[in-house]
């Protein structure tokens, strides 16, 4: 076997040492630090981004809580406003109803007084007519016109009697 | 038909002689150099974008990094950080060496026991030095695990010492044997393809399947070598 040829030992060992030392130096000084640097930077970046994501998440949570609070606040405020408006409207409506009622009552009273007035004047007119009719009737019957005052007293007495 | 062992021959490309020692640039040295260049280009050019979101090439480079970094972290712990460049270089060197060996007409330097033993000895001697540097003379306690009754010690200590010193042998032989056997088998069956003429289709199919298996073995052996290195370093640092 060529592997056991003693003359090939020294060149192989010498070149093994030379090439391996060169490889070691190249790896240790050039290649590996570069890869290590890149990996470290990536790890650093990932950690940084994770941290950033965490702070953003907590910020978002705070914002969401604030939003909830504002929403609840607005809801209760809207409720209040609605209630106020309803109360105001109810009060207004009551006031208007009352005003209309009083006006109606006034008008009713005015109408009633007008009716009474008309009734009175009608009554007075009827009395005058009655007195006239009574006097002329008495004149025809008795041939003599009775005294005006006597007639008036008699009519008054009858009216008082009849109500 | 050429001998299936011909592929393992060392051919001198540029003869170099330093004193009495032959330091010729051979086909083995050429593939080693290509391995170094390929590993460097793969990682440096792949990472040139330094993109936050990696592309395909950068992903592969990062995958290699994280694969070995995870292996070192799990097997050695935080202290293993200082050995990471060494373990990473070892893995890339063996992996690319095994893979390049599968390219037709190329050469597999990991199929030579000298090379695998050289690497295993670096790991073994290195781990032993690390052990003594960390624990001083207390590192000898490694050969007597805690909680062992004293009367078993005379039996256990030699076994532990023997198993410790066979580590570089098993480490280097495993890689060497796997690569040599795999490549020899590939060559033998490839030879059948030519020899059988029309019926050579059957060994051809087999060779294709075998090449897939060899790709798996190329990765697996690099992985095994590297993880055993991690385990030995962990033993040296943490003593079981």
Interface residues (C-beta under 8 A of the other chain):
Chain A: X1 X2 X3 X4 X5 X7 X8 X9 X10 X11 X12 X13 X14 X15 X16 X17 X18 X19 X20 X22 X23 X24 X26 X27 X28 X30 X31 X32 X34 X35 X36 X37 X38 X39 X41 X42 X45
Chain B: X5 X6 X8 X9 X10 X12 X16 X21 X22 X23 X24 X25 X26 X28 X29 X32 X33 X35 X36 X39 X40 X43 X44 X47 X50 X51 X52 X54 X58 X61 X62 X65 X66 X84 X85 X86 X88 X89 X92 X93 X109 X111 X112 X113 X114 X115 X118 X119 X176 X180
